[in-house]
Amino acid sequence: MKKIKLFVCLVLLLVGCQPQPQTQPQKEETKNTVSCHFIGDLLYEKPYYDWIEDDSQDKGYYDLVRPYLQNDDLSIANLETPIGGKELNISGTGYSFNASREIGKQVASLDLEVVSTANNHANDRGNQGIDNTLDFLKEKDILAVGTYYNQDDRDQGKYMTIHGIKFGFVSYTYATNQIVSDENQAKVALFNRPSDRKMTQAYKDLLTKEVTQTRENCDVLIAMMHWGNEFTYDISTQQEEVSQLLSDLGVDIIIGNHSHCSQPMEWINNNRTLCMYSLGNFVSADPIVDRTHQEFKNAYNVSMMVSLDIVEENNQISIQNIDYIPVINYYDEHLQNFKLIPYDQYTTQYETSHYHYHNGLTKEWIQQTYQKLIPEKLSNHQLQ
């Protein structure tokens, strides 16, 4: 495997290189770049279904974000709604979710390469829902990570080679809403005991075994984690402990979700691992969110789309050009005209007509929130 060397672009300066003798032929340099975008939860809720009416039509919902994902090499999202199909009862309310194949086609239209399927909704429709989701994603050539047909499927590991760089993927969740039976434990990857959310030695050993095996067979290892607490910008003690463990095991990038808001992004373990604790909801449609106060009702509607490049040059790999842009999940005061809007395209007309504008969801609030979450050392850009 190639030697992994992670650093923030433009921070590391190479000095003291000795010139080659003129009589010695110059070694031809090779450089491969994989451009990436990481987005948050795809959570399909009832108001969105009500708006599209015929769920085969997205009515332009994704038009402004689709180009980002179609013009890169690797796009990753958290699919938090099973695509179990109409035969398993479509639902976008409460704690039980399931989408139709038509919604699945909307997901596929984003040109995602990888989705995490390990989250608390993974087992909402049981084994059949898991298998139907995996079947659909396989049909659309999207790599699913975190739920599996069986133990053999899980043991094979999940890999993808892009521009000569081999990526490995793992994904885990803290629990599922519907408990996975003992005989089906292989179908959903858990990182802790769901009854009390404690990482027992047995769960730690299993995670260590799987991550280590994947690390041995790839150049870049990405872990997708459904973890932490909902409706908070703060990182939990468990997130800190698990991220440290993953980094020690050789994970290069951690993509977190579950909090329904964005959380900090930082280098951890002496710049060994880039950790995004939570990207927030990319797709969602709950205007009420009765489980929290107004700050996080607003945050529920804004996610973080992270972009970066994985660069291989002369057998060394680096993470470069780390950047992000907030994406606003727009809908008007009548719960109509849903649209995903990157911050730089969020016009005054969109801003002032958003359902939550008069509750404080403004461009100024977005700017202030993300400036607190993301340190300058990771991204030099200033939100305008």
Secondary structure, DSSP 8 states (H G I E B T S, - for coil): --EE----TTT----------TTS------EEEEEEEEEEEE---HHHHHHHSSTT--TTTTTTTHHHHHTSSEEEEEE-S----GGG--EEETTEEE--HHHHHHHHTT--SEEE--STTTTTTHHHHHHHHHHHHHHTT-EEESB-SSHHHHHT-EEEEETTEEEEEEEEES--SS---GGGGGGB-BSSBTTTTB--HHHHHHHHHHHHHHHTT-SEEEEEEE-S-SS-SS--HHHHHHHHHHHHTT--EEEEE-SSSB--EEEETTTTEEEES-B-EEE---S--TTS-HHHHHHTTEEEEEEEEEEEETTEEEEEEEEEEEEEEE-BTTS---EEEEGGG--HHHHHHBTTGGGT--HHHHHHHHHHHS-TTT------
